[in-house]
Amino acid sequence: MKILVIGTGYVGLVTGACLAYTGNKVICLDVDNKKINDLNNGKIPIFEPGLSKIVRESISNNCLFFSTNYSDSIKDSDIIFIAVGTPMKDSGESDLKYINSVSKSIGLYIDSYKLVVVKSTVPVGTTFKVQKIIKDEILKRNSKINFDIANNPEFLKEGKAVNDFMSPDRIVVGLNNQKNKKTFKELFKPFSINHDKLIFMDILSSELTKYAANAMLATKISFMNEMANISEKLGADINKVRLGIGSDNRIGFSFIYPSVGYGGSCFPKDVNSIINFSNKKGYTPKILEAVNDVNENQKKYFFDKLFERFKSKKNDLKNKKFGIWGLSFKPGTDDMRESASIYFVEKIINLGGSISVYDPRAIDNAKNKYFNHLSGITYCQSKLDVLKGSDALILLTEWPEFRSPDFEKLGSILKNKIIFDGRNQFDKEYLKKIGFEYHQIGVRQI
Ligand SMILES: NC(=O)c1ccc[n+]([C@@H]2O[C@H](COP(=O)([O-])OP(=O)(O)OC[C@H]3O[C@@H](n4cnc5c(N)ncnc54)[C@H](O)[C@@H]3O)[C@@H](O)[C@H]2O)c1
C-alpha cells in the first residue's frame, strides 16, 4: 500500500518505519526541515532501540522516503496517517494547532480518494473535526473529492516502541463506516500473526480508549505513590507492601513502583486533557483530578526531603553540589518531556546549588533544549564523574546501568555517603551496613 505519515516524531517515525519494513511504500512528512534533511542523510533524530536498523533497511529497499512536500506526498499516497503532536496548553487542554494545520493542508492538496487516519492522541470528537476541516478546504476549491476518516490510537511505549508496534497487544481502529475494515485488516496483518489483534469500534469510543488506557496506568502509579506516602508516615516499608499486593494477579506488578511520579509526553498531558474535556461536558472526574494532584505533589514531596536535609540557615542550597543519575522521563529513551529531572534541576539551581548530571541518552536534549537557560550544570560522560565533590547522589531514572553500582567506589568518590533514590532501586539494609544515609520513597530514612 502507498502510505503517508504526517509528523515524524516518536510515533510517526516508528509507524512509518514499521509499515515500510513490512513492505509498504511509505513517505514520512514533517515541517521540520532539519529533521527531514537528517533522515535523508541517514541520521535518526531520536533514540529508540531497533529503530535505526529498520529505517536503514527500509530506505535501501526503496520502501521508506522522507519529505517536506505536502502536495507531492499526498498525491503519492492512498492512506494518510496523522501523527503530529497534541501538546498540553497551560489550561490542561490539548493544543490542536498541529492537527488543525495538517487537516487544512490535506484539504488543500487532496487530489483523489484517500483514507485519512488520525493516530495522534486527540480529545474525543476531534477526528470528526479533522473531517470537517478537510471537507471545508475541498469545498473552498469548488472540488468534489471523496475521502474517509478513521481513528487508530497508538499504544507504543517509548524505549520499546519498535517492538510494541511490531507485536502489539491490540490494534484499536475507530470507523464510521464498515467499508475500510478490509484495508485495516490487510495493513495490520503482519502485526497480527498469531491471533487477530484488531478491535474495531466507533470513532468516539476509539478516541476515548486511548485516554482510558493512559488514565488507568497513571491511576495505578498515583495510587501507589499515595500508599507510599501513607507507608512512610506509619513507619511501614512500601517496597514490602508492593510485593504483597503485586503478587495478587488481579493487581499485578506493573505500574505499582513507588517513585517521584510519572512524566513523559503522554500521561501528564492525557490525564489533564481528559479532565479538561470532561469538565467541558459538565462532568468532574474526581479520581483523575486526584491522580494528577498526587503526581504533581510527588516530585515536590521528594525534593522537600532533600531540601530539608541540605538547606542553609538562609533557606537556600548555596555551596551545595548534587550529582544526578538519569534525566529522561524513563529508561530506554532520550525523551525528557515532563521528566522529574527538570523539576529537580531547576529547583536546585534556583536555590543557589550546583549540579553534575549524567544520562546514557538524554544529555544532548538536556544541554540543548531543557537546561540551556540554566548555569551551574556540569554534563558528565560517565556515572562516576557525577559523584566528584557531590554532597549527595540523586537517582531519578532507573536505567539498567544504575541498578547495581559499586557502592564502595561510590562512597569513596562522593563528598558524603548520601543517596536520594527516587526510584527505590537499592537495598536499604546493605546500604546501612556500609555506612550510607539512604533516602527513598515510602520508607523512613535510615
Ligand atoms: N510519544 C509517545 O510515546 C506516544 C505514544 C502514543 C501516542 N502518542 C501520541 O502521538 C502523537 C505524536 O506524539 P510524538 O511523541 O510522536 O510527537 P513528537 O513531538 O515527537 O513529533 C511530532 C512531529 O510532528 C511534526 N509536525 C508538527 N506540525 C506538523 C505539520 N503541520 N505537518 C507535518 N509535521 C508536523 C513535528 O515537527 C514533530 O516532528 C501525540 O498525540 C501523542 O500524544 C505518543
The ligand as an ORCA input file, in Angstrom:
! r2SCAN-3c Opt
* xyz 0 1
  N       5.499      9.532     22.320
  C       4.768      8.512     22.714
  O       5.214      7.624     23.455
  C       3.337      8.385     22.241
  C       2.672      7.155     22.391
  C       1.357      7.059     21.946
  C       0.719      8.161     21.400
  N       1.376      9.342     21.293
  C       0.676     10.482     20.670
  O       1.132     10.589     19.325
  C       1.196     11.961     18.920
  C       2.602     12.303     18.451
  O       3.478     12.179     19.562
  P       5.072     12.194     19.386
  O       5.636     11.908     20.714
  O       5.443     11.352     18.223
  O       5.296     13.741     18.989
  P       6.661     14.434     18.567
  O       6.612     15.799     19.151
  O       7.812     13.552     18.834
  O       6.527     14.561     16.974
  C       5.592     15.336     16.326
  C       6.153     15.736     14.948
  O       5.123     16.401     14.209
  C       5.749     17.410     13.419
  N       4.758     18.394     12.955
  C       4.150     19.394     13.662
  N       3.308     20.072     12.857
  C       3.368     19.487     11.633
  C       2.707     19.726     10.401
  N       1.817     20.718     10.258
  N       2.997     18.931      9.343
  C       3.904     17.932      9.465
  N       4.555     17.648     10.616
  C       4.291     18.432     11.684
  C       6.809     17.976     14.342
  O       7.801     18.684     13.640
  C       7.333     16.697     15.018
  O       8.423     16.154     14.284
  C       0.712     12.759     20.133
  O      -0.659     12.997     20.007
  C       0.974     11.820     21.300
  O       0.117     12.066     22.386
  C       2.673      9.477     21.686
*
